[in-house]
């Protein structure tokens, strides 16, 4: 046995994502408290819980009051089941015929929007021959023109499901295209189309148990669209769906990015920095090398635009962000040395580093892309009560500490 094999390895990389499970649980409880008693909460944990770490986030969501979980793919749902999650899990995206049996064997609720997918699920359900019918939810295109059946198709699909003893219509849902814009008239129009379909289904005695259309933005702004389940993703992570849609008071960001100074060096006036020499020092000074780059999810678009923070000082990014490293300028008064801690992305509004929302504004994108883009090679340090309770990395997988 080698020395490495004989030692429990805990990732000690300087760059890490810090996931505050207390903040996430707080956000879930706040949202739950704002919903009517008849309305349940689905925590959307797709894309590795928007980069936050799906397994512990999912478990925390259920413990804090979410009833259901939403994922995008079968593999995401299987990962949660293997972790011991027993709550209802809806695959929000499409599935292939090859995935149908796997989904059903792991008790995942599948989303259907066409005859071909329904036929594949029906074959899989008959082949498995379980004691319970396979749970299906219908996705309706109420105006987004992406994934979903037309209202007419949905009625036909619902009738087919109702006639098959191996299938169960457990839910129906749609998705708003512009709920993050309070002035958009399309949200009202989509809601009306969805409600008209539900009325028709009621007349035909096809109404399922779960009915949902509200995403985070609609949850925050349109209580009349809550139906009996809301799907919340970005808001639960403490980030705004858009600058026009504020969060509930008391909600706070869950993920921060931290690193350390790897090298301190001097710059002479006129020195060019980084690939292409896009930054040239106007005066003599000092710079620091931070071991984070675009392969970690620290975007190249932050070259000569972004900043980090340390010891109460703002550290501007100078030169191009590299794949694995970024260079920042050190203010003359700052006393940074190798090993000094650096805040790359903040959760605390008093931190001088930018938040995910601020970084998104700089890059003219959305915070979803910023946090979901933090790559797997960045270890996740999960915090509770100010202590690290778990670390997840590509070297160790998920390691929880008792």
Secondary structure, 3 states (H helix, E strand, C coil): CCCCCCCCCCCCCCCEEEEEHHHHHHHHHHHHHHCCCCCEEEEECHHHHHCCCHHHHHHHHHHHCCCEEEECCHHHHHHHHHCCCCCEEEECCCCCHHHHHHHHHCCCEEEECCHHHHHHHHHHHHHHCCCCCEEEEEEECCCCCCCCECHHHHHHHHHHHHCCCCEEEEEEECCCCCCCCCCCCHHHHHHHHHHHHHHHHHHCCCCCCEEECCCHHHHHHCHHHCCCEEEECHHHHCCCCECCECCCCCCCCCEEEEEEEEEEEEECCCCEECHHHCEECCCCEEEEEECCCHHHCCCHHHCCCCEEEECCEEEEECCCCCCCCEEEEECCCCCCCCCCEEEEECCCCCCCCCCHHHHHHHCCCCHHHHHHCCCCCCEEEEEECCEEEEEEECCCEEEECC
